[in-house]
Amino acid sequence: MTGIIFDMDGVLYRGNTLIEGALEIVEFLKERGIPFIFLTNNSTKTAEMYREKLLRLGIDVKEEQIITSGYATARYLRKHFKKGRVFVIGGRGLIEEIRNIGWEIIWPEEAGEKWRDIDYVVVGLDTGLTYEKLKYATLAIRNGAEFIGTNPDTTYPSEEGIVPGAGSIIAALKVATEREPLIIGKPYEPVWEIIREKLNEKEIWVVGDRLDTDIAFAKRIKAKAIMVLTGVNGIQDVEKSEIKPDLILPSIKELLDYLRIS
Ligand SMILES: [Mg+2]
């Protein structure tokens, strides 16, 4: 059977507006018993917060069906690294995921005294970023702490225009530390290992709106790459890019028609 991975923003909704066909496709998949998960590179919210957002839009899925890069990062840490003290540059979602695996967090307020004790610096999008946070993250990484990023997105679209994403914060630390981070989210493979714990189908489809994350990820994991044009990238971007989707559809609505006949 086929398992489907959906990106959320630009695929199922835009901001707080549901994209036509999103509700129907989820109902269709549930009816047919086709396994799927929702995957986002955003680490600022927890899966529970996403479930509530989706529910407000009318989409009812289980919390276990939602994977954020924050969740994947925490799970990956627990699976591959020794328990240690973590300094987080990130939002509430990422902090809660680190707490959920039971690892100690060293807070920015105590970092002045404790930065030498930091074993892991975990970096996601942090709208409360300060120079102090960058400073202690840099000191800790230069002191030997592991440098881990949730996702590489350098920017993301907001109502005011294009604004800096997690990748821009990670870039600042790369320059300051002269080190390369381990990045967990799309298009990289660590998140795939975490998805596999929940979605173990032989054939996988990835549905997304971004070439550099969603479609590149699909290619890397040898999944069928389906691009919808309701988000960040358009046809012109596909023409210019070396990353080519296997299928391009105007929106998720046409994917539902495609599923019905296939
Ligand atoms: Mg998207």
py3Dmol code that shows the C-alpha trace and the ligand (Angstrom):
import py3Dmol

protein = """\
ATOM      1  CA  MET A   1       0.000   0.000   0.000  1.00  0.00           C
ATOM      2  CA  THR A   2       0.956   3.636  -0.482  1.00  0.00           C
ATOM      3  CA  GLY A   3       1.666   5.981   2.436  1.00  0.00           C
ATOM      4  CA  ILE A   4       1.387   9.726   1.913  1.00  0.00           C
ATOM      5  CA  ILE A   5       3.397  12.511   3.568  1.00  0.00           C
ATOM      6  CA  PHE A   6       1.771  15.939   3.340  1.00  0.00           C
ATOM      7  CA  ASP A   7       3.459  19.234   3.961  1.00  0.00           C
ATOM      8  CA  MET A   8       0.959  21.555   5.656  1.00  0.00           C
ATOM      9  CA  ASP A   9       1.443  25.279   4.954  1.00  0.00           C
ATOM     10  CA  GLY A  10       0.831  26.008   1.276  1.00  0.00           C
ATOM     11  CA  VAL A  11      -0.677  22.537   0.760  1.00  0.00           C
ATOM     12  CA  LEU A  12      -3.584  22.139   3.196  1.00  0.00           C
ATOM     13  CA  TYR A  13      -3.932  25.784   4.222  1.00  0.00           C
ATOM     14  CA  ARG A  14      -2.399  29.181   3.740  1.00  0.00           C
ATOM     15  CA  GLY A  15      -2.067  31.015   7.046  1.00  0.00           C
ATOM     16  CA  ASN A  16      -5.506  30.526   8.561  1.00  0.00           C
ATOM     17  CA  THR A  17      -7.362  29.765   5.337  1.00  0.00           C
ATOM     18  CA  LEU A  18      -8.108  26.196   4.298  1.00  0.00           C
ATOM     19  CA  ILE A  19      -7.202  25.295   0.701  1.00  0.00           C
ATOM     20  CA  GLU A  20     -10.087  23.814  -1.298  1.00  0.00           C
ATOM     21  CA  GLY A  21      -9.987  20.035  -1.317  1.00  0.00           C
ATOM     22  CA  ALA A  22      -7.958  19.641   1.901  1.00  0.00           C
ATOM     23  CA  LEU A  23     -10.883  18.530   4.012  1.00  0.00           C
ATOM     24  CA  GLU A  24     -12.167  16.151   1.339  1.00  0.00           C
ATOM     25  CA  ILE A  25      -8.811  14.477   0.764  1.00  0.00           C
ATOM     26  CA  VAL A  26      -8.332  13.766   4.473  1.00  0.00           C
ATOM     27  CA  GLU A  27     -11.831  12.248   4.658  1.00  0.00           C
ATOM     28  CA  PHE A  28     -11.102  10.182   1.531  1.00  0.00           C
ATOM     29  CA  LEU A  29      -7.843   8.815   2.970  1.00  0.00           C
ATOM     30  CA  LYS A  30      -9.534   7.943   6.257  1.00  0.00           C
ATOM     31  CA  GLU A  31     -12.393   6.160   4.456  1.00  0.00           C
ATOM     32  CA  ARG A  32     -10.023   4.136   2.307  1.00  0.00           C
ATOM     33  CA  GLY A  33      -7.657   3.438   5.213  1.00  0.00           C
ATOM     34  CA  ILE A  34      -4.704   4.951   3.338  1.00  0.00           C
ATOM     35  CA  PRO A  35      -1.983   5.837   5.884  1.00  0.00           C
ATOM     36  CA  PHE A  36      -0.740   9.423   5.913  1.00  0.00           C
ATOM     37  CA  ILE A  37       1.131  11.898   8.057  1.00  0.00           C
ATOM     38  CA  PHE A  38       1.437  15.664   8.127  1.00  0.00           C
ATOM     39  CA  LEU A  39       5.020  16.884   8.190  1.00  0.00           C
ATOM     40  CA  THR A  40       6.234  20.423   8.825  1.00  0.00           C
ATOM     41  CA  ASN A  41       9.676  21.964   9.129  1.00  0.00           C
ATOM     42  CA  ASN A  42       8.214  24.498  11.552  1.00  0.00           C
ATOM     43  CA  SER A  43       9.415  23.759  15.096  1.00  0.00           C
ATOM     44  CA  THR A  44       7.751  26.653  16.924  1.00  0.00           C
ATOM     45  CA  LYS A  45       4.531  24.719  17.612  1.00  0.00           C
ATOM     46  CA  THR A  46       3.980  21.239  19.087  1.00  0.00           C
ATOM     47  CA  ALA A  47       1.968  18.521  17.337  1.00  0.00           C
ATOM     48  CA  GLU A  48      -0.833  19.192  19.811  1.00  0.00           C
ATOM     49  CA  MET A  49      -0.893  22.889  18.827  1.00  0.00           C
ATOM     50  CA  TYR A  50      -1.068  21.859  15.154  1.00  0.00           C
ATOM     51  CA  ARG A  51      -3.867  19.419  15.872  1.00  0.00           C
ATOM     52  CA  GLU A  52      -5.859  22.260  17.432  1.00  0.00           C
ATOM     53  CA  LYS A  53      -5.164  24.547  14.483  1.00  0.00           C
ATOM     54  CA  LEU A  54      -6.256  21.860  12.012  1.00  0.00           C
ATOM     55  CA  LEU A  55      -9.361  21.157  14.078  1.00  0.00           C
ATOM     56  CA  ARG A  56     -10.297  24.854  13.941  1.00  0.00           C
ATOM     57  CA  LEU A  57     -10.072  24.555  10.152  1.00  0.00           C
ATOM     58  CA  GLY A  58     -12.264  21.432  10.266  1.00  0.00           C
ATOM     59  CA  ILE A  59      -9.572  18.769   9.760  1.00  0.00           C
ATOM     60  CA  ASP A  60      -9.566  16.061  12.418  1.00  0.00           C
ATOM     61  CA  VAL A  61      -6.364  14.013  12.638  1.00  0.00           C
ATOM     62  CA  LYS A  62      -4.592  12.317  15.533  1.00  0.00           C
ATOM     63  CA  GLU A  63      -1.679  14.048  17.234  1.00  0.00           C
ATOM     64  CA  GLU A  64       0.475  11.031  16.283  1.00  0.00           C
ATOM     65  CA  GLN A  65      -0.124  11.798  12.611  1.00  0.00           C
ATOM     66  CA  ILE A  66       1.621  15.170  12.887  1.00  0.00           C
ATOM     67  CA  ILE A  67       5.413  15.417  12.812  1.00  0.00           C
ATOM     68  CA  THR A  68       7.135  18.751  13.377  1.00  0.00           C
ATOM     69  CA  SER A  69      10.872  19.241  12.944  1.00  0.00           C
ATOM     70  CA  GLY A  70      10.996  19.898  16.706  1.00  0.00           C
ATOM     71  CA  TYR A  71       9.466  16.503  17.466  1.00  0.00           C
ATOM     72  CA  ALA A  72      11.793  14.803  14.983  1.00  0.00           C
ATOM     73  CA  THR A  73      14.817  16.581  16.485  1.00  0.00           C
ATOM     74  CA  ALA A  74      13.996  15.491  20.040  1.00  0.00           C
ATOM     75  CA  ARG A  75      13.320  11.887  18.959  1.00  0.00           C
ATOM     76  CA  TYR A  76      16.485  11.767  16.899  1.00  0.00           C
ATOM     77  CA  LEU A  77      18.554  13.096  19.811  1.00  0.00           C
ATOM     78  CA  ARG A  78      17.162  10.469  22.152  1.00  0.00           C
ATOM     79  CA  LYS A  79      17.782   7.719  19.619  1.00  0.00           C
ATOM     80  CA  HIS A  80      21.340   8.577  18.602  1.00  0.00           C
ATOM     81  CA  PHE A  81      22.967  10.629  21.357  1.00  0.00           C
ATOM     82  CA  LYS A  82      23.764  10.286  25.035  1.00  0.00           C
ATOM     83  CA  LYS A  83      21.434  12.118  27.402  1.00  0.00           C
ATOM     84  CA  GLY A  84      22.801  15.592  28.127  1.00  0.00           C
ATOM     85  CA  ARG A  85      22.120  19.250  28.824  1.00  0.00           C
ATOM     86  CA  VAL A  86      20.572  21.249  26.022  1.00  0.00           C
ATOM     87  CA  PHE A  87      20.685  24.928  25.177  1.00  0.00           C
ATOM     88  CA  VAL A  88      17.718  25.765  22.954  1.00  0.00           C
ATOM     89  CA  ILE A  89      17.409  28.609  20.505  1.00  0.00           C
ATOM     90  CA  GLY A  90      13.804  28.143  19.448  1.00  0.00           C
ATOM     91  CA  GLY A  91      10.133  28.535  20.191  1.00  0.00           C
ATOM     92  CA  ARG A  92       7.790  26.904  22.664  1.00  0.00           C
ATOM     93  CA  GLY A  93       7.226  23.868  20.465  1.00  0.00           C
ATOM     94  CA  LEU A  94      10.895  22.950  20.369  1.00  0.00           C
ATOM     95  CA  ILE A  95      11.382  23.544  24.106  1.00  0.00           C
ATOM     96  CA  GLU A  96       8.410  21.294  24.915  1.00  0.00           C
ATOM     97  CA  GLU A  97       9.683  18.511  22.655  1.00  0.00           C
ATOM     98  CA  ILE A  98      13.094  18.562  24.377  1.00  0.00           C
ATOM     99  CA  ARG A  99      11.349  18.489  27.758  1.00  0.00           C
ATOM    100  CA  ASN A 100       9.215  15.547  26.579  1.00  0.00           C
ATOM    101  CA  ILE A 101      12.295  13.357  26.165  1.00  0.00           C
ATOM    102  CA  GLY A 102      13.342  14.278  29.703  1.00  0.00           C
ATOM    103  CA  TRP A 103      16.594  16.064  28.890  1.00  0.00           C
ATOM    104  CA  GLU A 104      17.733  18.991  31.019  1.00  0.00           C
ATOM    105  CA  ILE A 105      17.490  22.452  29.493  1.00  0.00           C
ATOM    106  CA  ILE A 106      19.991  25.181  30.283  1.00  0.00           C
ATOM    107  CA  TRP A 107      18.053  28.458  30.016  1.00  0.00           C
ATOM    108  CA  PRO A 108      19.477  31.695  28.567  1.00  0.00           C
ATOM    109  CA  GLU A 109      19.206  33.365  32.003  1.00  0.00           C
ATOM    110  CA  GLU A 110      21.536  30.787  33.577  1.00  0.00           C
ATOM    111  CA  ALA A 111      23.845  30.352  30.571  1.00  0.00           C
ATOM    112  CA  GLY A 112      26.281  32.984  31.862  1.00  0.00           C
ATOM    113  CA  GLU A 113      27.214  30.599  34.681  1.00  0.00           C
ATOM    114  CA  LYS A 114      26.495  27.270  32.993  1.00  0.00           C
ATOM    115  CA  TRP A 115      27.487  27.492  29.324  1.00  0.00           C
ATOM    116  CA  ARG A 116      30.477  25.193  29.896  1.00  0.00           C
ATOM    117  CA  ASP A 117      28.007  22.457  30.947  1.00  0.00           C
ATOM    118  CA  ILE A 118      26.044  22.586  27.673  1.00  0.00           C
ATOM    119  CA  ASP A 119      26.291  19.301  25.693  1.00  0.00           C
ATOM    120  CA  TYR A 120      23.894  20.158  22.839  1.00  0.00           C
ATOM    121  CA  VAL A 121      22.928  23.405  21.148  1.00  0.00           C
ATOM    122  CA  VAL A 122      19.606  22.900  19.336  1.00  0.00           C
ATOM    123  CA  VAL A 123      18.565  25.657  16.959  1.00  0.00           C
ATOM    124  CA  GLY A 124      15.176  26.338  15.383  1.00  0.00           C
ATOM    125  CA  LEU A 125      13.198  29.436  14.522  1.00  0.00           C
ATOM    126  CA  ASP A 126      13.261  31.790  17.507  1.00  0.00           C
ATOM    127  CA  THR A 127      11.235  34.991  17.257  1.00  0.00           C
ATOM    128  CA  GLY A 128      12.686  36.018  20.629  1.00  0.00           C
ATOM    129  CA  LEU A 129      16.272  35.707  19.411  1.00  0.00           C
ATOM    130  CA  THR A 130      18.804  37.869  21.275  1.00  0.00           C
ATOM    131  CA  TYR A 131      22.520  38.510  21.010  1.00  0.00           C
ATOM    132  CA  GLU A 132      22.910  36.733  24.382  1.00  0.00           C
ATOM    133  CA  LYS A 133      21.437  33.516  22.954  1.00  0.00           C
ATOM    134  CA  LEU A 134      23.754  33.607  19.934  1.00  0.00           C
ATOM    135  CA  LYS A 135      26.689  34.357  22.229  1.00  0.00           C
ATOM    136  CA  TYR A 136      26.171  31.427  24.616  1.00  0.00           C
ATOM    137  CA  ALA A 137      25.356  29.062  21.745  1.00  0.00           C
ATOM    138  CA  THR A 138      28.638  30.078  20.098  1.00  0.00           C
ATOM    139  CA  LEU A 139      30.649  29.690  23.302  1.00  0.00           C
ATOM    140  CA  ALA A 140      29.127  26.253  23.950  1.00  0.00           C
ATOM    141  CA  ILE A 141      29.709  24.953  20.392  1.00  0.00           C
ATOM    142  CA  ARG A 142      33.281  26.248  20.432  1.00  0.00           C
ATOM    143  CA  ASN A 143      33.639  24.454  23.763  1.00  0.00           C
ATOM    144  CA  GLY A 144      32.641  21.130  22.135  1.00  0.00           C
ATOM    145  CA  ALA A 145      28.833  21.033  22.354  1.00  0.00           C
ATOM    146  CA  GLU A 146      27.016  19.300  19.459  1.00  0.00           C
ATOM    147  CA  PHE A 147      25.460  21.746  16.980  1.00  0.00           C
ATOM    148  CA  ILE A 148      22.008  20.621  15.811  1.00  0.00           C
ATOM    149  CA  GLY A 149      19.495  22.457  13.620  1.00  0.00           C
ATOM    150  CA  THR A 150      15.787  21.647  13.284  1.00  0.00           C
ATOM    151  CA  ASN A 151      15.412  22.743   9.641  1.00  0.00           C
ATOM    152  CA  PRO A 152      17.345  24.588   6.941  1.00  0.00           C
ATOM    153  CA  ASP A 153      14.672  27.026   5.686  1.00  0.00           C
ATOM    154  CA  THR A 154      16.488  30.359   5.452  1.00  0.00           C
ATOM    155  CA  THR A 155      13.244  32.306   4.992  1.00  0.00           C
ATOM    156  CA  TYR A 156       9.492  31.863   5.108  1.00  0.00           C
ATOM    157  CA  PRO A 157       6.578  33.900   3.762  1.00  0.00           C
ATOM    158  CA  SER A 158       4.659  36.072   6.229  1.00  0.00           C
ATOM    159  CA  GLU A 159       1.839  38.554   5.766  1.00  0.00           C
ATOM    160  CA  GLU A 160       4.477  41.313   5.679  1.00  0.00           C
ATOM    161  CA  GLY A 161       6.668  39.542   3.124  1.00  0.00           C
ATOM    162  CA  ILE A 162       9.706  37.235   3.226  1.00  0.00           C
ATOM    163  CA  VAL A 163      11.221  37.023   6.734  1.00  0.00           C
ATOM    164  CA  PRO A 164      14.220  35.135   8.258  1.00  0.00           C
ATOM    165  CA  GLY A 165      13.703  31.475   9.151  1.00  0.00           C
ATOM    166  CA  ALA A 166      15.608  28.952  11.282  1.00  0.00           C
ATOM    167  CA  GLY A 167      18.234  28.571   8.552  1.00  0.00           C
ATOM    168  CA  SER A 168      19.230  32.205   8.917  1.00  0.00           C
ATOM    169  CA  ILE A 169      19.838  31.785  12.654  1.00  0.00           C
ATOM    170  CA  ILE A 170      21.779  28.572  11.983  1.00  0.00           C
ATOM    171  CA  ALA A 171      23.823  30.475   9.373  1.00  0.00           C
ATOM    172  CA  ALA A 172      24.835  33.087  11.962  1.00  0.00           C
ATOM    173  CA  LEU A 173      26.093  30.314  14.260  1.00  0.00           C
ATOM    174  CA  LYS A 174      27.905  28.546  11.418  1.00  0.00           C
ATOM    175  CA  VAL A 175      29.853  31.714  10.729  1.00  0.00           C
ATOM    176  CA  ALA A 176      30.550  32.381  14.413  1.00  0.00           C
ATOM    177  CA  THR A 177      31.638  28.815  15.236  1.00  0.00           C
ATOM    178  CA  GLU A 178      33.132  27.668  11.901  1.00  0.00           C
ATOM    179  CA  ARG A 179      31.227  24.420  12.413  1.00  0.00           C
ATOM    180  CA  GLU A 180      28.645  22.558  10.337  1.00  0.00           C
ATOM    181  CA  PRO A 181      25.412  21.573  12.108  1.00  0.00           C
ATOM    182  CA  LEU A 182      23.510  18.306  11.878  1.00  0.00           C
ATOM    183  CA  ILE A 183      20.141  19.299  10.407  1.00  0.00           C
ATOM    184  CA  ILE A 184      17.131  17.076  11.100  1.00  0.00           C
ATOM    185  CA  GLY A 185      14.231  18.396   8.945  1.00  0.00           C
ATOM    186  CA  LYS A 186      13.388  18.268   5.235  1.00  0.00           C
ATOM    187  CA  PRO A 187      15.197  17.784   2.839  1.00  0.00           C
ATOM    188  CA  TYR A 188      17.635  15.861   5.054  1.00  0.00           C
ATOM    189  CA  GLU A 189      17.371  12.233   6.055  1.00  0.00           C
ATOM    190  CA  PRO A 190      17.223  12.228   9.881  1.00  0.00           C
ATOM    191  CA  VAL A 191      13.523  13.161   9.801  1.00  0.00           C
ATOM    192  CA  TRP A 192      12.860  10.243   7.431  1.00  0.00           C
ATOM    193  CA  GLU A 193      14.099   7.841  10.093  1.00  0.00           C
ATOM    194  CA  ILE A 194      11.592   9.314  12.556  1.00  0.00           C
ATOM    195  CA  ILE A 195       8.744   9.226   9.994  1.00  0.00           C
ATOM    196  CA  ARG A 196       9.512   5.533   9.422  1.00  0.00           C
ATOM    197  CA  GLU A 197       8.507   4.821  13.018  1.00  0.00           C
ATOM    198  CA  LYS A 198       4.957   5.835  12.054  1.00  0.00           C
ATOM    199  CA  LEU A 199       4.676   5.269   8.306  1.00  0.00           C
ATOM    200  CA  ASN A 200       6.187   2.020   7.185  1.00  0.00           C
ATOM    201  CA  GLU A 201       4.636   1.587   3.726  1.00  0.00           C
ATOM    202  CA  LYS A 202       6.758   0.401   0.843  1.00  0.00           C
ATOM    203  CA  GLU A 203       5.588   3.077  -1.564  1.00  0.00           C
ATOM    204  CA  ILE A 204       5.660   6.675  -0.334  1.00  0.00           C
ATOM    205  CA  TRP A 205       4.283   9.847  -1.887  1.00  0.00           C
ATOM    206  CA  VAL A 206       5.353  13.292  -0.700  1.00  0.00           C
ATOM    207  CA  VAL A 207       3.024  16.222  -1.374  1.00  0.00           C
ATOM    208  CA  GLY A 208       4.522  19.681  -0.968  1.00  0.00           C
ATOM    209  CA  ASP A 209       4.776  23.237  -2.273  1.00  0.00           C
ATOM    210  CA  ARG A 210       8.523  23.906  -1.906  1.00  0.00           C
ATOM    211  CA  LEU A 211      11.159  22.571  -4.273  1.00  0.00           C
ATOM    212  CA  ASP A 212      14.168  22.986  -1.956  1.00  0.00           C
ATOM    213  CA  THR A 213      12.575  21.199   1.010  1.00  0.00           C
ATOM    214  CA  ASP A 214       9.522  19.054   0.111  1.00  0.00           C
ATOM    215  CA  ILE A 215      10.416  17.992  -3.419  1.00  0.00           C
ATOM    216  CA  ALA A 216      14.147  17.621  -2.667  1.00  0.00           C
ATOM    217  CA  PHE A 217      13.191  15.475   0.337  1.00  0.00           C
ATOM    218  CA  ALA A 218      10.938  13.264  -1.798  1.00  0.00           C
ATOM    219  CA  LYS A 219      13.771  12.732  -4.258  1.00  0.00           C
ATOM    220  CA  ARG A 220      16.252  11.932  -1.501  1.00  0.00           C
ATOM    221  CA  ILE A 221      14.054   9.257   0.070  1.00  0.00           C
ATOM    222  CA  LYS A 222      13.032   7.924  -3.379  1.00  0.00           C
ATOM    223  CA  ALA A 223       9.370   8.786  -2.895  1.00  0.00           C
ATOM    224  CA  LYS A 224       6.977  10.018  -5.569  1.00  0.00           C
ATOM    225  CA  ALA A 225       7.340  13.823  -5.537  1.00  0.00           C
ATOM    226  CA  ILE A 226       4.021  15.613  -6.000  1.00  0.00           C
ATOM    227  CA  MET A 227       4.069  19.386  -6.159  1.00  0.00           C
ATOM    228  CA  VAL A 228       1.033  21.620  -5.688  1.00  0.00           C
ATOM    229  CA  LEU A 229       1.018  25.230  -6.850  1.00  0.00           C
ATOM    230  CA  THR A 230      -0.865  26.739  -3.902  1.00  0.00           C
ATOM    231  CA  GLY A 231       2.221  27.669  -1.892  1.00  0.00           C
ATOM    232  CA  VAL A 232       5.724  29.100  -2.227  1.00  0.00           C
ATOM    233  CA  ASN A 233       6.910  27.871  -5.655  1.00  0.00           C
ATOM    234  CA  GLY A 234       5.316  28.205  -9.088  1.00  0.00           C
ATOM    235  CA  ILE A 235       5.846  26.665 -12.526  1.00  0.00           C
ATOM    236  CA  GLN A 236       8.594  29.197 -13.344  1.00  0.00           C
ATOM    237  CA  ASP A 237      10.557  28.011 -10.305  1.00  0.00           C
ATOM    238  CA  VAL A 238      10.325  24.402 -11.523  1.00  0.00           C
ATOM    239  CA  GLU A 239      11.645  25.430 -14.943  1.00  0.00           C
ATOM    240  CA  LYS A 240      14.648  27.159 -13.337  1.00  0.00           C
ATOM    241  CA  SER A 241      15.353  24.444 -10.771  1.00  0.00           C
ATOM    242  CA  GLU A 242      17.325  21.231 -11.073  1.00  0.00           C
ATOM    243  CA  ILE A 243      14.909  19.611  -8.640  1.00  0.00           C
ATOM    244  CA  LYS A 244      11.996  18.268 -10.682  1.00  0.00           C
ATOM    245  CA  PRO A 245       8.745  16.916  -9.225  1.00  0.00           C
ATOM    246  CA  ASP A 246       7.293  13.691 -10.650  1.00  0.00           C
ATOM    247  CA  LEU A 247       3.845  15.263 -10.824  1.00  0.00           C
ATOM    248  CA  ILE A 248       2.677  18.882 -10.708  1.00  0.00           C
ATOM    249  CA  LEU A 249      -0.941  19.665  -9.803  1.00  0.00           C
ATOM    250  CA  PRO A 250      -2.714  23.020  -9.416  1.00  0.00           C
ATOM    251  CA  SER A 251      -3.852  22.082  -5.892  1.00  0.00           C
ATOM    252  CA  ILE A 252      -4.717  19.299  -3.504  1.00  0.00           C
ATOM    253  CA  LYS A 253      -8.194  19.209  -5.054  1.00  0.00           C
ATOM    254  CA  GLU A 254      -6.762  17.692  -8.239  1.00  0.00           C
ATOM    255  CA  LEU A 255      -4.778  15.232  -6.126  1.00  0.00           C
ATOM    256  CA  LEU A 256      -8.074  13.940  -4.792  1.00  0.00           C
ATOM    257  CA  ASP A 257      -9.310  13.350  -8.371  1.00  0.00           C
ATOM    258  CA  TYR A 258      -5.996  11.650  -9.144  1.00  0.00           C
ATOM    259  CA  LEU A 259      -6.360   9.388  -6.098  1.00  0.00           C
ATOM    260  CA  ARG A 260      -9.917   8.470  -7.007  1.00  0.00           C
ATOM    261  CA  ILE A 261      -8.871   7.117 -10.406  1.00  0.00           C
ATOM    262  CA  SER A 262      -5.592   5.493  -9.370  1.00  0.00           C
TER     263      SER A 262
END
"""
ligand_1 = """\
1
MG
Mg 4.825 24.346 2.680
"""
view = py3Dmol.view(width=600, height=400)
view.addModel(protein, "pdb")
view.setStyle({"model": 0}, {"cartoon": {"style": "trace"}})
view.addModel(ligand_1, "xyz")
view.setStyle({"model": 1}, {"stick": {}})
view.zoomTo()
view.show()
